[in-house]
Amino acid sequence: MPRRTLQGVVVSDKCDKTVSVRVENRVMHPIYKKYVKLHKKYMAHDEDNAYKIGDIVKIIESRPISKIKKWVVDSKIVNGGGGL
């Protein structure tokens, strides 16, 4: 089964080997039929502490690394790619 991948912006890098990534999603409101932006934060494993606040990154689902970390940072998106 393929692993899920998400793209988002690093909003915190204060923890050791961990970054907090904000992922935005657009969904249509069921009644008003208007697109609404929803967002969720994921804690992702960053082994080398290489990513800083504002970086646009791709995260991949993995085995549970800790109680709250179930994602690993795969790569940095260089040119644009959405985000905040």
PyMOL Python script that loads the backbone (N, CA, C, O; Angstrom):
from pymol import cmd

cmd.read_pdbstr("""\
ATOM      1  N   MET A   1       0.848  -1.182   0.000  1.00  0.00           N
ATOM      2  CA  MET A   1       0.000   0.000   0.000  1.00  0.00           C
ATOM      3  C   MET A   1       0.893   1.245   0.000  1.00  0.00           C
ATOM      4  O   MET A   1       1.821   1.335   0.804  1.00  0.00           O
ATOM      5  N   PRO A   2       0.624   2.202  -0.889  1.00  0.00           N
ATOM      6  CA  PRO A   2       1.472   3.389  -0.946  1.00  0.00           C
ATOM      7  C   PRO A   2       1.284   4.277   0.277  1.00  0.00           C
ATOM      8  O   PRO A   2       0.207   4.339   0.870  1.00  0.00           O
ATOM      9  N   ARG A   3       2.349   4.949   0.627  1.00  0.00           N
ATOM     10  CA  ARG A   3       2.312   5.855   1.773  1.00  0.00           C
ATOM     11  C   ARG A   3       1.701   7.186   1.366  1.00  0.00           C
ATOM     12  O   ARG A   3       1.892   7.652   0.243  1.00  0.00           O
ATOM     13  N   ARG A   4       0.965   7.792   2.290  1.00  0.00           N
ATOM     14  CA  ARG A   4       0.375   9.098   2.013  1.00  0.00           C
ATOM     15  C   ARG A   4       1.462  10.166   2.044  1.00  0.00           C
ATOM     16  O   ARG A   4       2.403  10.083   2.833  1.00  0.00           O
ATOM     17  N   THR A   5       1.327  11.166   1.182  1.00  0.00           N
ATOM     18  CA  THR A   5       2.251  12.302   1.185  1.00  0.00           C
ATOM     19  C   THR A   5       1.439  13.581   1.276  1.00  0.00           C
ATOM     20  O   THR A   5       0.357  13.688   0.700  1.00  0.00           O
ATOM     21  N   LEU A   6       1.967  14.539   1.999  1.00  0.00           N
ATOM     22  CA  LEU A   6       1.332  15.844   2.150  1.00  0.00           C
ATOM     23  C   LEU A   6       2.380  16.922   1.932  1.00  0.00           C
ATOM     24  O   LEU A   6       3.580  16.671   2.048  1.00  0.00           O
ATOM     25  N   GLN A   7       1.917  18.125   1.616  1.00  0.00           N
ATOM     26  CA  GLN A   7       2.804  19.256   1.412  1.00  0.00           C
ATOM     27  C   GLN A   7       2.352  20.386   2.306  1.00  0.00           C
ATOM     28  O   GLN A   7       1.160  20.682   2.390  1.00  0.00           O
ATOM     29  N   GLY A   8       3.304  21.024   2.979  1.00  0.00           N
ATOM     30  CA  GLY A   8       2.946  22.101   3.885  1.00  0.00           C
ATOM     31  C   GLY A   8       4.126  22.993   4.208  1.00  0.00           C
ATOM     32  O   GLY A   8       5.207  22.860   3.635  1.00  0.00           O
ATOM     33  N   VAL A   9       3.892  23.913   5.147  1.00  0.00           N
ATOM     34  CA  VAL A   9       4.886  24.901   5.539  1.00  0.00           C
ATOM     35  C   VAL A   9       5.328  24.622   6.967  1.00  0.00           C
ATOM     36  O   VAL A   9       4.501  24.353   7.838  1.00  0.00           O
ATOM     37  N   VAL A  10       6.630  24.687   7.204  1.00  0.00           N
ATOM     38  CA  VAL A  10       7.161  24.501   8.556  1.00  0.00           C
ATOM     39  C   VAL A  10       6.805  25.745   9.378  1.00  0.00           C
ATOM     40  O   VAL A  10       7.162  26.864   9.011  1.00  0.00           O
ATOM     41  N   VAL A  11       6.096  25.534  10.497  1.00  0.00           N
ATOM     42  CA  VAL A  11       5.698  26.651  11.349  1.00  0.00           C
ATOM     43  C   VAL A  11       6.455  26.669  12.673  1.00  0.00           C
ATOM     44  O   VAL A  11       6.427  27.674  13.384  1.00  0.00           O
ATOM     45  N   SER A  12       7.132  25.568  13.015  1.00  0.00           N
ATOM     46  CA  SER A  12       7.919  25.538  14.247  1.00  0.00           C
ATOM     47  C   SER A  12       9.044  24.520  14.096  1.00  0.00           C
ATOM     48  O   SER A  12       8.852  23.425  13.566  1.00  0.00           O
ATOM     49  N   ASP A  13      10.233  24.914  14.579  1.00  0.00           N
ATOM     50  CA  ASP A  13      11.373  23.996  14.572  1.00  0.00           C
ATOM     51  C   ASP A  13      12.072  23.990  15.926  1.00  0.00           C
ATOM     52  O   ASP A  13      13.270  23.721  16.005  1.00  0.00           O
ATOM     53  N   LYS A  14      11.332  24.283  16.985  1.00  0.00           N
ATOM     54  CA  LYS A  14      11.912  24.410  18.315  1.00  0.00           C
ATOM     55  C   LYS A  14      12.316  23.073  18.931  1.00  0.00           C
ATOM     56  O   LYS A  14      13.279  23.013  19.695  1.00  0.00           O
ATOM     57  N   CYS A  15      11.594  22.005  18.610  1.00  0.00           N
ATOM     58  CA  CYS A  15      11.914  20.694  19.185  1.00  0.00           C
ATOM     59  C   CYS A  15      13.120  20.082  18.473  1.00  0.00           C
ATOM     60  O   CYS A  15      13.370  20.375  17.304  1.00  0.00           O
ATOM     61  N   ASP A  16      13.862  19.237  19.178  1.00  0.00           N
ATOM     62  CA  ASP A  16      15.007  18.565  18.595  1.00  0.00           C
ATOM     63  C   ASP A  16      14.529  17.429  17.693  1.00  0.00           C
ATOM     64  O   ASP A  16      13.748  16.579  18.121  1.00  0.00           O
ATOM     65  N   LYS A  17      15.001  17.416  16.440  1.00  0.00           N
ATOM     66  CA  LYS A  17      14.675  16.409  15.438  1.00  0.00           C
ATOM     67  C   LYS A  17      13.188  16.366  15.090  1.00  0.00           C
ATOM     68  O   LYS A  17      12.695  15.342  14.616  1.00  0.00           O
ATOM     69  N   THR A  18      12.476  17.457  15.319  1.00  0.00           N
ATOM     70  CA  THR A  18      11.047  17.517  15.026  1.00  0.00           C
ATOM     71  C   THR A  18      10.697  18.885  14.453  1.00  0.00           C
ATOM     72  O   THR A  18      11.189  19.907  14.931  1.00  0.00           O
ATOM     73  N   VAL A  19       9.853  18.905  13.435  1.00  0.00           N
ATOM     74  CA  VAL A  19       9.295  20.155  12.925  1.00  0.00           C
ATOM     75  C   VAL A  19       7.778  20.033  12.909  1.00  0.00           C
ATOM     76  O   VAL A  19       7.230  18.942  12.752  1.00  0.00           O
ATOM     77  N   SER A  20       7.118  21.155  13.072  1.00  0.00           N
ATOM     78  CA  SER A  20       5.673  21.207  12.997  1.00  0.00           C
ATOM     79  C   SER A  20       5.309  21.763  11.625  1.00  0.00           C
ATOM     80  O   SER A  20       5.741  22.856  11.258  1.00  0.00           O
ATOM     81  N   VAL A  21       4.516  21.011  10.871  1.00  0.00           N
ATOM     82  CA  VAL A  21       4.179  21.367   9.488  1.00  0.00           C
ATOM     83  C   VAL A  21       2.692  21.647   9.398  1.00  0.00           C
ATOM     84  O   VAL A  21       1.869  20.832   9.816  1.00  0.00           O
ATOM     85  N   ARG A  22       2.348  22.816   8.846  1.00  0.00           N
ATOM     86  CA  ARG A  22       0.950  23.186   8.656  1.00  0.00           C
ATOM     87  C   ARG A  22       0.552  22.859   7.222  1.00  0.00           C
ATOM     88  O   ARG A  22       1.158  23.345   6.268  1.00  0.00           O
ATOM     89  N   VAL A  23      -0.483  22.021   7.087  1.00  0.00           N
ATOM     90  CA  VAL A  23      -0.968  21.581   5.782  1.00  0.00           C
ATOM     91  C   VAL A  23      -2.343  22.187   5.559  1.00  0.00           C
ATOM     92  O   VAL A  23      -3.244  22.019   6.382  1.00  0.00           O
ATOM     93  N   GLU A  24      -2.503  22.894   4.441  1.00  0.00           N
ATOM     94  CA  GLU A  24      -3.788  23.502   4.111  1.00  0.00           C
ATOM     95  C   GLU A  24      -4.539  22.629   3.111  1.00  0.00           C
ATOM     96  O   GLU A  24      -3.941  21.997   2.239  1.00  0.00           O
ATOM     97  N   ASN A  25      -5.860  22.609   3.256  1.00  0.00           N
ATOM     98  CA  ASN A  25      -6.714  21.816   2.381  1.00  0.00           C
ATOM     99  C   ASN A  25      -7.944  22.647   2.034  1.00  0.00           C
ATOM    100  O   ASN A  25      -8.491  23.333   2.897  1.00  0.00           O
ATOM    101  N   ARG A  26      -8.380  22.591   0.782  1.00  0.00           N
ATOM    102  CA  ARG A  26      -9.584  23.309   0.369  1.00  0.00           C
ATOM    103  C   ARG A  26     -10.718  22.310   0.207  1.00  0.00           C
ATOM    104  O   ARG A  26     -10.586  21.326  -0.521  1.00  0.00           O
ATOM    105  N   VAL A  27     -11.830  22.562   0.885  1.00  0.00           N
ATOM    106  CA  VAL A  27     -13.003  21.698   0.767  1.00  0.00           C
ATOM    107  C   VAL A  27     -14.227  22.560   0.496  1.00  0.00           C
ATOM    108  O   VAL A  27     -14.285  23.722   0.901  1.00  0.00           O
ATOM    109  N   MET A  28     -15.206  21.978  -0.194  1.00  0.00           N
ATOM    110  CA  MET A  28     -16.433  22.718  -0.477  1.00  0.00           C
ATOM    111  C   MET A  28     -17.393  22.587   0.698  1.00  0.00           C
ATOM    112  O   MET A  28     -17.625  21.486   1.199  1.00  0.00           O
ATOM    113  N   HIS A  29     -17.949  23.709   1.132  1.00  0.00           N
ATOM    114  CA  HIS A  29     -18.921  23.715   2.219  1.00  0.00           C
ATOM    115  C   HIS A  29     -20.201  23.041   1.723  1.00  0.00           C
ATOM    116  O   HIS A  29     -20.685  23.368   0.640  1.00  0.00           O
ATOM    117  N   PRO A  30     -20.758  22.100   2.502  1.00  0.00           N
ATOM    118  CA  PRO A  30     -21.904  21.333   2.003  1.00  0.00           C
ATOM    119  C   PRO A  30     -23.175  22.163   1.775  1.00  0.00           C
ATOM    120  O   PRO A  30     -23.983  21.824   0.910  1.00  0.00           O
ATOM    121  N   ILE A  31     -23.358  23.231   2.530  1.00  0.00           N
ATOM    122  CA  ILE A  31     -24.578  24.035   2.377  1.00  0.00           C
ATOM    123  C   ILE A  31     -24.346  25.237   1.466  1.00  0.00           C
ATOM    124  O   ILE A  31     -25.132  25.488   0.553  1.00  0.00           O
ATOM    125  N   TYR A  32     -23.260  25.985   1.716  1.00  0.00           N
ATOM    126  CA  TYR A  32     -23.030  27.235   0.996  1.00  0.00           C
ATOM    127  C   TYR A  32     -22.331  27.060  -0.344  1.00  0.00           C
ATOM    128  O   TYR A  32     -22.237  28.012  -1.119  1.00  0.00           O
ATOM    129  N   LYS A  33     -21.836  25.851  -0.629  1.00  0.00           N
ATOM    130  CA  LYS A  33     -21.170  25.547  -1.898  1.00  0.00           C
ATOM    131  C   LYS A  33     -20.014  26.505  -2.193  1.00  0.00           C
ATOM    132  O   LYS A  33     -19.767  26.876  -3.341  1.00  0.00           O
ATOM    133  N   LYS A  34     -19.327  26.886  -1.142  1.00  0.00           N
ATOM    134  CA  LYS A  34     -18.182  27.778  -1.264  1.00  0.00           C
ATOM    135  C   LYS A  34     -16.954  27.036  -0.754  1.00  0.00           C
ATOM    136  O   LYS A  34     -17.039  26.294   0.225  1.00  0.00           O
ATOM    137  N   TYR A  35     -15.821  27.229  -1.405  1.00  0.00           N
ATOM    138  CA  TYR A  35     -14.602  26.565  -0.957  1.00  0.00           C
ATOM    139  C   TYR A  35     -14.059  27.255   0.292  1.00  0.00           C
ATOM    140  O   TYR A  35     -13.965  28.480   0.361  1.00  0.00           O
ATOM    141  N   VAL A  36     -13.709  26.435   1.267  1.00  0.00           N
ATOM    142  CA  VAL A  36     -13.205  26.924   2.543  1.00  0.00           C
ATOM    143  C   VAL A  36     -11.827  26.308   2.768  1.00  0.00           C
ATOM    144  O   VAL A  36     -11.613  25.128   2.489  1.00  0.00           O
ATOM    145  N   LYS A  37     -10.889  27.119   3.277  1.00  0.00           N
ATOM    146  CA  LYS A  37      -9.561  26.605   3.588  1.00  0.00           C
ATOM    147  C   LYS A  37      -9.561  26.024   4.991  1.00  0.00           C
ATOM    148  O   LYS A  37      -9.933  26.692   5.956  1.00  0.00           O
ATOM    149  N   LEU A  38      -9.144  24.779   5.090  1.00  0.00           N
ATOM    150  CA  LEU A  38      -8.959  24.141   6.382  1.00  0.00           C
ATOM    151  C   LEU A  38      -7.474  23.855   6.541  1.00  0.00           C
ATOM    152  O   LEU A  38      -6.771  23.660   5.550  1.00  0.00           O
ATOM    153  N   HIS A  39      -6.994  23.828   7.773  1.00  0.00           N
ATOM    154  CA  HIS A  39      -5.583  23.510   7.972  1.00  0.00           C
ATOM    155  C   HIS A  39      -5.434  22.598   9.179  1.00  0.00           C
ATOM    156  O   HIS A  39      -6.276  22.566  10.076  1.00  0.00           O
ATOM    157  N   LYS A  40      -4.339  21.862   9.167  1.00  0.00           N
ATOM    158  CA  LYS A  40      -4.030  20.956  10.257  1.00  0.00           C
ATOM    159  C   LYS A  40      -2.522  20.932  10.428  1.00  0.00           C
ATOM    160  O   LYS A  40      -1.781  21.041   9.451  1.00  0.00           O
ATOM    161  N   LYS A  41      -2.064  20.789  11.667  1.00  0.00           N
ATOM    162  CA  LYS A  41      -0.633  20.731  11.936  1.00  0.00           C
ATOM    163  C   LYS A  41      -0.211  19.291  12.199  1.00  0.00           C
ATOM    164  O   LYS A  41      -0.879  18.556  12.926  1.00  0.00           O
ATOM    165  N   TYR A  42       0.897  18.906  11.603  1.00  0.00           N
ATOM    166  CA  TYR A  42       1.466  17.579  11.789  1.00  0.00           C
ATOM    167  C   TYR A  42       2.878  17.735  12.349  1.00  0.00           C
ATOM    168  O   TYR A  42       3.630  18.613  11.926  1.00  0.00           O
ATOM    169  N   MET A  43       3.228  16.876  13.302  1.00  0.00           N
ATOM    170  CA  MET A  43       4.592  16.823  13.799  1.00  0.00           C
ATOM    171  C   MET A  43       5.339  15.824  12.928  1.00  0.00           C
ATOM    172  O   MET A  43       4.897  14.686  12.764  1.00  0.00           O
ATOM    173  N   ALA A  44       6.463  16.243  12.371  1.00  0.00           N
ATOM    174  CA  ALA A  44       7.213  15.394  11.448  1.00  0.00           C
ATOM    175  C   ALA A  44       8.653  15.258  11.915  1.00  0.00           C
ATOM    176  O   ALA A  44       9.226  16.188  12.481  1.00  0.00           O
ATOM    177  N   HIS A  45       9.227  14.089  11.670  1.00  0.00           N
ATOM    178  CA  HIS A  45      10.590  13.791  12.089  1.00  0.00           C
ATOM    179  C   HIS A  45      11.583  14.423  11.119  1.00  0.00           C
ATOM    180  O   HIS A  45      11.471  14.249   9.905  1.00  0.00           O
ATOM    181  N   ASP A  46      12.561  15.161  11.665  1.00  0.00           N
ATOM    182  CA  ASP A  46      13.614  15.817  10.888  1.00  0.00           C
ATOM    183  C   ASP A  46      14.943  15.427  11.535  1.00  0.00           C
ATOM    184  O   ASP A  46      15.404  16.094  12.460  1.00  0.00           O
ATOM    185  N   GLU A  47      15.546  14.364  11.057  1.00  0.00           N
ATOM    186  CA  GLU A  47      16.723  13.773  11.705  1.00  0.00           C
ATOM    187  C   GLU A  47      17.883  14.747  11.852  1.00  0.00           C
ATOM    188  O   GLU A  47      18.551  14.750  12.887  1.00  0.00           O
ATOM    189  N   ASP A  48      18.140  15.572  10.843  1.00  0.00           N
ATOM    190  CA  ASP A  48      19.326  16.439  10.849  1.00  0.00           C
ATOM    191  C   ASP A  48      19.033  17.877  11.261  1.00  0.00           C
ATOM    192  O   ASP A  48      19.925  18.721  11.176  1.00  0.00           O
ATOM    193  N   ASN A  49      17.821  18.184  11.702  1.00  0.00           N
ATOM    194  CA  ASN A  49      17.420  19.557  12.021  1.00  0.00           C
ATOM    195  C   ASN A  49      17.732  20.497  10.850  1.00  0.00           C
ATOM    196  O   ASN A  49      18.239  21.601  11.050  1.00  0.00           O
ATOM    197  N   ALA A  50      17.428  20.052   9.636  1.00  0.00           N
ATOM    198  CA  ALA A  50      17.800  20.783   8.428  1.00  0.00           C
ATOM    199  C   ALA A  50      16.764  21.811   7.994  1.00  0.00           C
ATOM    200  O   ALA A  50      17.092  22.718   7.230  1.00  0.00           O
ATOM    201  N   TYR A  51      15.516  21.695   8.463  1.00  0.00           N
ATOM    202  CA  TYR A  51      14.442  22.555   7.963  1.00  0.00           C
ATOM    203  C   TYR A  51      14.111  23.636   8.972  1.00  0.00           C
ATOM    204  O   TYR A  51      14.085  23.392  10.179  1.00  0.00           O
ATOM    205  N   LYS A  52      13.860  24.834   8.463  1.00  0.00           N
ATOM    206  CA  LYS A  52      13.606  26.004   9.307  1.00  0.00           C
ATOM    207  C   LYS A  52      12.203  26.548   9.034  1.00  0.00           C
ATOM    208  O   LYS A  52      11.528  26.128   8.094  1.00  0.00           O
ATOM    209  N   ILE A  53      11.787  27.481   9.867  1.00  0.00           N
ATOM    210  CA  ILE A  53      10.457  28.088   9.742  1.00  0.00           C
ATOM    211  C   ILE A  53      10.323  28.748   8.369  1.00  0.00           C
ATOM    212  O   ILE A  53      11.216  29.473   7.931  1.00  0.00           O
ATOM    213  N   GLY A  54       9.204  28.492   7.698  1.00  0.00           N
ATOM    214  CA  GLY A  54       8.935  29.072   6.391  1.00  0.00           C
ATOM    215  C   GLY A  54       9.257  28.166   5.226  1.00  0.00           C
ATOM    216  O   GLY A  54       8.835  28.440   4.102  1.00  0.00           O
ATOM    217  N   ASP A  55      10.000  27.082   5.462  1.00  0.00           N
ATOM    218  CA  ASP A  55      10.314  26.148   4.384  1.00  0.00           C
ATOM    219  C   ASP A  55       9.063  25.385   3.956  1.00  0.00           C
ATOM    220  O   ASP A  55       8.261  24.979   4.796  1.00  0.00           O
ATOM    221  N   ILE A  56       8.903  25.195   2.664  1.00  0.00           N
ATOM    222  CA  ILE A  56       7.807  24.388   2.139  1.00  0.00           C
ATOM    223  C   ILE A  56       8.355  22.981   1.942  1.00  0.00           C
ATOM    224  O   ILE A  56       9.307  22.775   1.189  1.00  0.00           O
ATOM    225  N   VAL A  57       7.748  22.015   2.625  1.00  0.00           N
ATOM    226  CA  VAL A  57       8.288  20.660   2.640  1.00  0.00           C
ATOM    227  C   VAL A  57       7.231  19.639   2.257  1.00  0.00           C
ATOM    228  O   VAL A  57       6.031  19.910   2.298  1.00  0.00           O
ATOM    229  N   LYS A  58       7.712  18.446   1.881  1.00  0.00           N
ATOM    230  CA  LYS A  58       6.838  17.309   1.605  1.00  0.00           C
ATOM    231  C   LYS A  58       7.058  16.303   2.727  1.00  0.00           C
ATOM    232  O   LYS A  58       8.198  15.957   3.038  1.00  0.00           O
ATOM    233  N   ILE A  59       5.961  15.827   3.341  1.00  0.00           N
ATOM    234  CA  ILE A  59       6.074  14.855   4.425  1.00  0.00           C
ATOM    235  C   ILE A  59       5.427  13.543   3.992  1.00  0.00           C
ATOM    236  O   ILE A  59       4.471  13.530   3.217  1.00  0.00           O
ATOM    237  N   ILE A  60       5.973  12.432   4.512  1.00  0.00           N
ATOM    238  CA  ILE A  60       5.517  11.094   4.146  1.00  0.00           C
ATOM    239  C   ILE A  60       5.113  10.358   5.410  1.00  0.00           C
ATOM    240  O   ILE A  60       5.791  10.438   6.434  1.00  0.00           O
ATOM    241  N   GLU A  61       4.002   9.642   5.326  1.00  0.00           N
ATOM    242  CA  GLU A  61       3.526   8.840   6.445  1.00  0.00           C
ATOM    243  C   GLU A  61       4.528   7.726   6.738  1.00  0.00           C
ATOM    244  O   GLU A  61       5.099   7.144   5.815  1.00  0.00           O
ATOM    245  N   SER A  62       4.747   7.423   8.035  1.00  0.00           N
ATOM    246  CA  SER A  62       5.691   6.373   8.407  1.00  0.00           C
ATOM    247  C   SER A  62       5.182   5.645   9.645  1.00  0.00           C
ATOM    248  O   SER A  62       4.085   5.905  10.139  1.00  0.00           O
ATOM    249  N   ARG A  63       5.999   4.743  10.122  1.00  0.00           N
ATOM    250  CA  ARG A  63       5.665   4.054  11.369  1.00  0.00           C
ATOM    251  C   ARG A  63       5.666   5.078  12.499  1.00  0.00           C
ATOM    252  O   ARG A  63       6.300   6.124  12.368  1.00  0.00           O
ATOM    253  N   PRO A  64       4.966   4.805  13.615  1.00  0.00           N
ATOM    254  CA  PRO A  64       4.998   5.749  14.730  1.00  0.00           C
ATOM    255  C   PRO A  64       6.407   5.883  15.310  1.00  0.00           C
ATOM    256  O   PRO A  64       7.015   4.897  15.726  1.00  0.00           O
ATOM    257  N   ILE A  65       6.913   7.113  15.332  1.00  0.00           N
ATOM    258  CA  ILE A  65       8.238   7.382  15.877  1.00  0.00           C
ATOM    259  C   ILE A  65       8.127   7.757  17.348  1.00  0.00           C
ATOM    260  O   ILE A  65       9.010   7.428  18.141  1.00  0.00           O
ATOM    261  N   SER A  66       7.055   8.439  17.716  1.00  0.00           N
ATOM    262  CA  SER A  66       6.758   8.761  19.112  1.00  0.00           C
ATOM    263  C   SER A  66       5.235   8.857  19.239  1.00  0.00           C
ATOM    264  O   SER A  66       4.502   8.486  18.323  1.00  0.00           O
ATOM    265  N   LYS A  67       4.780   9.353  20.367  1.00  0.00           N
ATOM    266  CA  LYS A  67       3.337   9.444  20.600  1.00  0.00           C
ATOM    267  C   LYS A  67       2.646  10.339  19.572  1.00  0.00           C
ATOM    268  O   LYS A  67       1.529  10.048  19.144  1.00  0.00           O
ATOM    269  N   ILE A  68       3.306  11.422  19.177  1.00  0.00           N
ATOM    270  CA  ILE A  68       2.672  12.376  18.263  1.00  0.00           C
ATOM    271  C   ILE A  68       3.301  12.411  16.875  1.00  0.00           C
ATOM    272  O   ILE A  68       2.737  13.024  15.970  1.00  0.00           O
ATOM    273  N   LYS A  69       4.454  11.771  16.680  1.00  0.00           N
ATOM    274  CA  LYS A  69       5.126  11.818  15.376  1.00  0.00           C
ATOM    275  C   LYS A  69       4.868  10.540  14.589  1.00  0.00           C
ATOM    276  O   LYS A  69       5.300   9.453  14.972  1.00  0.00           O
ATOM    277  N   LYS A  70       4.151  10.698  13.477  1.00  0.00           N
ATOM    278  CA  LYS A  70       3.882   9.583  12.578  1.00  0.00           C
ATOM    279  C   LYS A  70       4.194   9.954  11.133  1.00  0.00           C
ATOM    280  O   LYS A  70       3.776   9.262  10.204  1.00  0.00           O
ATOM    281  N   TRP A  71       4.926  11.045  10.946  1.00  0.00           N
ATOM    282  CA  TRP A  71       5.295  11.540   9.630  1.00  0.00           C
ATOM    283  C   TRP A  71       6.795  11.843   9.612  1.00  0.00           C
ATOM    284  O   TRP A  71       7.387  12.147  10.648  1.00  0.00           O
ATOM    285  N   VAL A  72       7.404  11.755   8.423  1.00  0.00           N
ATOM    286  CA  VAL A  72       8.823  12.048   8.241  1.00  0.00           C
ATOM    287  C   VAL A  72       8.944  13.065   7.115  1.00  0.00           C
ATOM    288  O   VAL A  72       8.268  12.947   6.093  1.00  0.00           O
ATOM    289  N   VAL A  73       9.814  14.074   7.303  1.00  0.00           N
ATOM    290  CA  VAL A  73      10.038  15.058   6.251  1.00  0.00           C
ATOM    291  C   VAL A  73      10.831  14.392   5.131  1.00  0.00           C
ATOM    292  O   VAL A  73      11.901  13.829   5.362  1.00  0.00           O
ATOM    293  N   ASP A  74      10.294  14.461   3.917  1.00  0.00           N
ATOM    294  CA  ASP A  74      10.942  13.823   2.774  1.00  0.00           C
ATOM    295  C   ASP A  74      11.893  14.781   2.076  1.00  0.00           C
ATOM    296  O   ASP A  74      13.068  14.465   1.892  1.00  0.00           O
ATOM    297  N   SER A  75      11.396  15.951   1.683  1.00  0.00           N
ATOM    298  CA  SER A  75      12.228  16.878   0.936  1.00  0.00           C
ATOM    299  C   SER A  75      11.669  18.282   1.045  1.00  0.00           C
ATOM    300  O   SER A  75      10.538  18.500   1.478  1.00  0.00           O
ATOM    301  N   LYS A  76      12.504  19.225   0.637  1.00  0.00           N
ATOM    302  CA  LYS A  76      12.105  20.626   0.599  1.00  0.00           C
ATOM    303  C   LYS A  76      11.644  20.959  -0.808  1.00  0.00           C
ATOM    304  O   LYS A  76      12.304  20.598  -1.783  1.00  0.00           O
ATOM    305  N   ILE A  77      10.509  21.650  -0.919  1.00  0.00           N
ATOM    306  CA  ILE A  77      10.009  22.100  -2.215  1.00  0.00           C
ATOM    307  C   ILE A  77      10.687  23.432  -2.510  1.00  0.00           C
ATOM    308  O   ILE A  77      10.574  24.369  -1.719  1.00  0.00           O
ATOM    309  N   VAL A  78      11.393  23.531  -3.642  1.00  0.00           N
ATOM    310  CA  VAL A  78      12.213  24.694  -3.908  1.00  0.00           C
ATOM    311  C   VAL A  78      11.388  25.870  -4.405  1.00  0.00           C
ATOM    312  O   VAL A  78      11.422  26.942  -3.801  1.00  0.00           O
ATOM    313  N   ASN A  79      10.655  25.694  -5.483  1.00  0.00           N
ATOM    314  CA  ASN A  79       9.936  26.817  -6.101  1.00  0.00           C
ATOM    315  C   ASN A  79       8.460  26.760  -5.791  1.00  0.00           C
ATOM    316  O   ASN A  79       7.739  25.890  -6.280  1.00  0.00           O
ATOM    317  N   GLY A  80       8.014  27.700  -4.968  1.00  0.00           N
ATOM    318  CA  GLY A  80       6.588  27.849  -4.702  1.00  0.00           C
ATOM    319  C   GLY A  80       5.938  26.592  -4.197  1.00  0.00           C
ATOM    320  O   GLY A  80       6.402  25.998  -3.223  1.00  0.00           O
ATOM    321  N   GLY A  81       4.865  26.174  -4.847  1.00  0.00           N
ATOM    322  CA  GLY A  81       4.165  24.967  -4.460  1.00  0.00           C
ATOM    323  C   GLY A  81       3.043  25.234  -3.479  1.00  0.00           C
ATOM    324  O   GLY A  81       2.546  24.297  -2.855  1.00  0.00           O
ATOM    325  N   GLY A  82       2.625  26.486  -3.321  1.00  0.00           N
ATOM    326  CA  GLY A  82       1.531  26.783  -2.401  1.00  0.00           C
ATOM    327  C   GLY A  82       2.029  27.021  -1.002  1.00  0.00           C
ATOM    328  O   GLY A  82       3.202  27.340  -0.804  1.00  0.00           O
ATOM    329  N   GLY A  83       1.160  26.872  -0.032  1.00  0.00           N
ATOM    330  CA  GLY A  83       1.515  27.112   1.360  1.00  0.00           C
ATOM    331  C   GLY A  83       0.862  28.380   1.866  1.00  0.00           C
ATOM    332  O   GLY A  83      -0.146  28.832   1.325  1.00  0.00           O
ATOM    333  N   LEU A  84       1.435  28.943   2.894  1.00  0.00           N
ATOM    334  CA  LEU A  84       0.846  30.137   3.518  1.00  0.00           C
ATOM    335  C   LEU A  84       1.041  31.369   2.689  1.00  0.00           C
ATOM    336  O   LEU A  84       0.603  32.451   3.079  1.00  0.00           O
TER     337      LEU A  84
END
""", "prot")
cmd.dss("prot")
cmd.show_as("cartoon", "prot")
cmd.util.cbc("prot")
cmd.orient("prot")
